[in-house]
Amino acid sequence: MGKIELEGFFLINSLILGLFVLLCLYRVVFGPTLFNRLIGANVIGTKTLIILALMGFIYRRIEMFIDISLVYALLNFIVTLAAAKYLQRKGVL
C-alpha cells in the first residue's frame, strides 16, 4: 500500500468515526437517564482520541497528535470521574 492509499484509508475511518460521534451525541442529548448521558459523553471523548491519532497519521505528525491525545484522554478521564463522584454524592447515581 502506498502513502496515498493509507491517507485515504485513515481519512475514511476518521469520517466514519465522526458519524459514530454524532450517534453518541444523540444519546447525550436524548438519553433516557443521566447515566446514559454521562457514558455517551465519555464515548465521544474516546472516539475523539482515535480521530486525533488518525489525523496524526494523515498529517505525518503522529508524535504531536499522540501527545495531544494523551492530554485529552487524561482530561476526559478526570472529568468523567468528577461528574460521577458529584452525581453519586447528590444521590442521582
Residue pairs with C-beta under 8 A, 6 or more apart in sequence:
1 9
6 57
7 57
7 58
10 54
10 57
10 58
11 54
11 58
13 54
14 51
14 54
14 55
14 58
17 47
17 50
17 51
17 54
18 51
20 47
21 44
21 47
21 48
21 51
24 40
24 41
24 43
24 44
24 47
25 40
25 44
27 36
27 37
27 39
27 40
27 43
28 37
28 40
28 41
28 44
29 37
31 37
31 40
34 87
34 92
34 93
35 93
38 80
38 83
38 84
38 87
41 80
42 76
42 80
45 72
45 73
45 76
45 80
46 76
48 72
48 76
49 69
49 72
49 73
49 76
52 65
52 68
52 69
52 72
53 62
53 65
53 66
53 69
55 65
56 62
56 63
56 64
56 65
56 66
56 69
59 65
84 93
87 93
